[in-house]
């Protein structure tokens, strides 16, 4: 049966093989113990020679952990993990890279293109989980990479590779192997058209850490974002640049994203957002053009379309901007995606600047959340955002009013606190 008679979803039925009934006698090989008697072990993390990767993992790779790396096809998942395996393969212990989608020769060609010639890097082209487990047990590597979980299959399960049952059971087997041997394992996972990890949702619950490699295929920058981490924070993000020689970490992403910003161009605003604990300055561009259609178009790249609708409604109702006959286009430069509400003010200023054909002050940085009443709401990490703007040469900022009315004092830096979006637009677009 291809369709569930209850919920109506297609391809949601899974064959389940029931084990023989238990005799009811439980094993007492590993009884419960008081927590005070348990040794935490204080295992030392494995430092990866890529600072941005270490940041996302929470300071390094925990022995025995299973990390799922997901992302769109061609985004650079295999490239990044092959680079990690190559760097760690220069040590004394072996590193195993298992490819279920490429031959050993193809992986070797990619390694040569990336300049990888690690003496302790072992390659295995196989899709049989039992043989993969045997290789991991034999080598006992410092790190193992399985690329990808959808290509691996377990004997005894009749379904094909990539099916829900195969993905779940193979992930469980790799998890138990990693915990028993203390070997960290990276698993590459494909994503569906909607951006979710292919396979059962339980796959994300099985592993210890889930990382997403994000970015536009036709842009050079990639963001490695953690959405689950049992051994660290999920707020950190790593920034990489895709080059011919592979992915290279970006030490100062704010400066890189602002290098090509046009000066005194209407519709361009600088937003100060937080990616984890790191302040990041990005350029937000907007274009308001008279529409020849009955219903104007709203198009955005890098922000949520529903958020754009909300902001344009607030600008029309609370600020009085005439947007009813305007096509609105918003773009975040560099292929980044802004999820933080603190980018609201930058988006609103960019739209107002384009509509009035008046540039925003070139040395101005802004951040703040906009409410439905047109008010500006405060956001976190204000001091850190302002210091990042000052470090990159900006001399003024517009921010929401802070409780108590006090703000950190920075030399040669002016901070204007406003209460409404209308006031912020008036200040930002005033003549210099």
Secondary structure by P-SEA (a helix, b strand, c coil): ccccccccccccbbbbbbccccccccccccccccccccccccccccccccaaaaaaacccccccbbbbbbbcccccaaaaaaaaaaaaacccbbbbbbbccccaaaaaaaaaaaccccccbbbbbcccaaaaaaaaaaacccbbbbcccccccccccccccccaaaaaaaaaaaaaaaaaacbbbbbbbbbcccccccccccccccccbbbbbcccccccbbbbcccccccccccbbbbbbbccccbbbbccaaaaaacccccccccbbbbbbbcccbbbbbbbbbbbccccccbbbbbbccccaaaaaaaaaaaaccccccccccbbbbbbccccccccccaaaaaaaaaaaaaacccccccccbbbbbccccbbbbbcaaaaaaaaaaaacccccccccccccbbbbbccbbbbbbccaaaaaaaaaccc
